[in-house]
Amino acid sequence: MKLLLTKLPGRQAGPLKNLYRVMKLTWLLVLTLCLQTSASVWSQTSSLSLKLNNTTLQELFNTIENKTGYRFFYNNDEVDVSQKVTLSINDKTVGDILTQAFKDLPYSFKELDNKLILIERTENKSENTGLQQQKTINGKVNDPKGLPLPGVTVLVK
């Protein structure tokens, strides 16, 4: 005996049923990818707890790089990574950790995406940095008789 199957109310036909199934799977995939992206961004802004005793700046940078997505960039001529720091920090952001680490050191940092660029603080540099300030000096240069000398240039050594 052959059974006659009829369409039940609320059921979709074959091709529409497959399309509906593909749409559900697509939305599930999109939602999963969005949640993964959110998780990776959160890891970069999360709080850290560090307890470092008399460790070098290089070890501090390596610890932060391993625990977060940040990368450090610096000029070896300006930043001495062999300097020692002692930190005991609970639940602070990377910016707060570096601010405390550089408190007694002549360094500061700038954050650009997930990169931390270390620079030497300008207020702690010596006055003779090789850059000359441009100042205009006006006046007259006279000879011993009091007559002005034409075409005189004054240089500061």
MIKE-632825 format. One record per residue (C-alpha): residue in three letters; y, z negated, x negated. Coordinates in Angstrom, 1 decimal. Example, Ala and Ser with C-alpha at 12.3 -4.5 7.8 and 13.67 -1.06 7.14 Angstrom:
% MIKE-632825
[site ALA; [-4.5; -7.8; -12.3]];
[site SER; [-1.1; -7.1; -13.7]];
***
This chain:
% MIKE-632825
[site MET; [0.0; 0.0; 0.0]];
[site LYS; [3.4; 1.0; -1.3]];
[site LEU; [6.2; -1.5; -1.1]];
[site LEU; [9.6; -0.2; -0.2]];
[site LEU; [12.3; -1.9; -2.3]];
[site THR; [15.6; -2.0; -0.7]];
[site LYS; [18.9; -2.9; -2.3]];
[site LEU; [19.8; -6.5; -1.7]];
[site PRO; [23.5; -7.3; -0.9]];
[site GLY; [25.5; -8.2; -4.0]];
[site ARG; [23.2; -6.3; -6.4]];
[site GLN; [24.5; -3.4; -8.4]];
[site ALA; [22.9; -0.1; -8.9]];
[site GLY; [21.2; 0.8; -12.3]];
[site PRO; [24.1; 2.4; -14.3]];
[site LEU; [26.7; -0.1; -13.0]];
[site LYS; [24.4; -3.0; -13.8]];
[site ASN; [24.1; -1.8; -17.5]];
[site LEU; [27.9; -1.4; -17.7]];
[site TYR; [28.4; -4.9; -16.4]];
[site ARG; [25.9; -6.3; -19.0]];
[site VAL; [27.7; -4.4; -21.8]];
[site MET; [31.1; -5.8; -20.7]];
[site LYS; [29.8; -9.4; -20.6]];
[site LEU; [28.3; -9.0; -24.1]];
[site THR; [31.6; -7.5; -25.4]];
[site TRP; [33.6; -10.4; -24.1]];
[site LEU; [31.2; -12.9; -25.6]];
[site LEU; [31.5; -11.1; -29.0]];
[site VAL; [35.3; -11.1; -28.8]];
[site LEU; [35.5; -14.8; -27.9]];
[site THR; [33.2; -15.7; -30.8]];
[site LEU; [35.3; -13.7; -33.3]];
[site CYS; [38.5; -15.4; -32.0]];
[site LEU; [37.0; -18.8; -32.4]];
[site GLN; [35.9; -18.0; -36.0]];
[site THR; [39.4; -16.8; -36.9]];
[site SER; [40.9; -20.0; -35.5]];
[site ALA; [38.4; -22.1; -37.5]];
[site SER; [39.3; -20.4; -40.8]];
[site VAL; [43.1; -20.9; -40.3]];
[site TRP; [42.5; -24.6; -39.4]];
[site SER; [40.8; -25.2; -42.7]];
[site GLN; [44.0; -24.2; -44.6]];
[site THR; [46.2; -26.6; -42.7]];
[site SER; [43.9; -29.5; -42.4]];
[site SER; [44.4; -32.9; -44.0]];
[site LEU; [42.7; -33.9; -47.2]];
[site SER; [41.8; -37.2; -48.8]];
[site LEU; [41.8; -37.4; -52.6]];
[site LYS; [41.2; -40.1; -55.1]];
[site LEU; [41.8; -38.9; -58.6]];
[site ASN; [42.3; -41.2; -61.5]];
[site ASN; [43.9; -39.9; -64.7]];
[site THR; [42.8; -36.3; -64.1]];
[site THR; [44.5; -33.1; -65.3]];
[site LEU; [46.6; -30.8; -63.0]];
[site GLN; [43.9; -28.2; -63.6]];
[site GLU; [41.3; -30.4; -62.0]];
[site LEU; [43.6; -31.2; -59.1]];
[site PHE; [44.2; -27.5; -58.5]];
[site ASN; [40.4; -26.8; -58.7]];
[site THR; [39.7; -29.6; -56.2]];
[site ILE; [42.3; -28.3; -53.7]];
[site GLU; [41.0; -24.8; -54.1]];
[site ASN; [37.4; -25.8; -53.4]];
[site LYS; [38.3; -27.9; -50.3]];
[site THR; [40.8; -25.4; -48.8]];
[site GLY; [41.6; -21.7; -48.8]];
[site TYR; [44.6; -22.1; -51.0]];
[site ARG; [44.9; -20.4; -54.5]];
[site PHE; [47.3; -21.5; -57.2]];
[site PHE; [49.5; -19.1; -59.2]];
[site TYR; [51.6; -20.2; -62.2]];
[site ASN; [53.0; -19.1; -65.5]];
[site ASN; [51.1; -20.7; -68.4]];
[site ASP; [54.3; -20.9; -70.4]];
[site GLU; [56.1; -22.9; -67.7]];
[site VAL; [53.3; -25.1; -66.3]];
[site ASP; [51.3; -27.4; -68.5]];
[site VAL; [48.1; -27.9; -66.6]];
[site SER; [46.7; -30.5; -69.1]];
[site GLN; [49.2; -33.2; -67.9]];
[site LYS; [47.5; -36.2; -66.3]];
[site VAL; [48.0; -37.4; -62.7]];
[site THR; [46.6; -40.3; -60.7]];
[site LEU; [46.5; -39.9; -56.9]];
[site SER; [45.0; -41.9; -54.0]];
[site ILE; [45.8; -40.0; -50.8]];
[site ASN; [44.3; -40.3; -47.3]];
[site ASP; [44.7; -37.6; -44.7]];
[site LYS; [47.7; -35.7; -46.1]];
[site THR; [48.4; -32.0; -46.1]];
[site VAL; [48.3; -29.9; -49.3]];
[site GLY; [52.1; -29.8; -49.4]];
[site ASP; [52.3; -33.6; -49.3]];
[site ILE; [49.6; -34.0; -52.0]];
[site LEU; [51.5; -31.7; -54.4]];
[site THR; [54.8; -33.3; -53.7]];
[site GLN; [53.3; -36.7; -54.6]];
[site ALA; [51.6; -35.2; -57.7]];
[site PHE; [54.8; -33.5; -58.9]];
[site LYS; [56.9; -36.6; -58.2]];
[site ASP; [57.3; -37.5; -61.9]];
[site LEU; [56.7; -33.9; -63.3]];
[site PRO; [59.2; -31.1; -63.6]];
[site TYR; [57.4; -28.8; -61.2]];
[site SER; [57.7; -27.7; -57.6]];
[site PHE; [55.9; -25.2; -55.5]];
[site LYS; [56.4; -22.5; -52.9]];
[site GLU; [53.8; -21.7; -50.2]];
[site LEU; [53.2; -18.0; -49.4]];
[site ASP; [50.4; -17.5; -46.9]];
[site ASN; [47.4; -19.1; -48.6]];
[site LYS; [48.9; -18.9; -52.0]];
[site LEU; [50.7; -21.8; -53.8]];
[site ILE; [53.2; -20.6; -56.5]];
[site LEU; [54.1; -23.2; -59.0]];
[site ILE; [57.4; -23.1; -60.7]];
[site GLU; [59.4; -25.3; -63.0]];
[site ARG; [62.2; -27.2; -61.3]];
[site THR; [65.6; -25.8; -62.2]];
[site GLU; [67.4; -29.1; -62.2]];
[site ASN; [65.1; -30.4; -65.0]];
[site LYS; [65.5; -27.4; -67.3]];
[site SER; [67.8; -27.8; -70.3]];
[site GLU; [71.2; -26.3; -70.1]];
[site ASN; [70.5; -23.7; -72.7]];
[site THR; [68.1; -21.5; -70.8]];
[site GLY; [69.2; -18.2; -72.4]];
[site LEU; [71.3; -17.2; -69.4]];
[site GLN; [75.0; -17.1; -70.0]];
[site GLN; [77.5; -17.9; -67.4]];
[site GLN; [80.2; -15.3; -66.8]];
[site LYS; [83.6; -16.8; -66.9]];
[site THR; [86.9; -14.9; -67.1]];
[site ILE; [89.5; -16.3; -69.4]];
[site ASN; [93.1; -15.1; -69.1]];
[site GLY; [95.7; -15.7; -71.7]];
[site LYS; [97.7; -14.2; -74.7]];
[site VAL; [96.7; -14.1; -78.3]];
[site ASN; [99.7; -14.1; -80.6]];
[site ASP; [100.1; -13.5; -84.2]];
[site PRO; [101.9; -16.0; -86.5]];
[site LYS; [105.3; -14.5; -85.6]];
[site GLY; [104.7; -15.0; -81.9]];
[site LEU; [104.1; -11.3; -81.0]];
[site PRO; [101.1; -10.5; -78.8]];
[site LEU; [98.1; -8.8; -80.4]];
[site PRO; [96.9; -5.7; -78.5]];
[site GLY; [93.1; -5.2; -77.7]];
[site VAL; [92.0; -8.7; -78.7]];
[site THR; [88.5; -9.9; -77.4]];
[site VAL; [87.5; -13.5; -77.4]];
[site LEU; [83.9; -14.5; -77.8]];
[site VAL; [82.4; -18.0; -77.4]];
[site LYS; [79.7; -18.8; -80.0]];
***
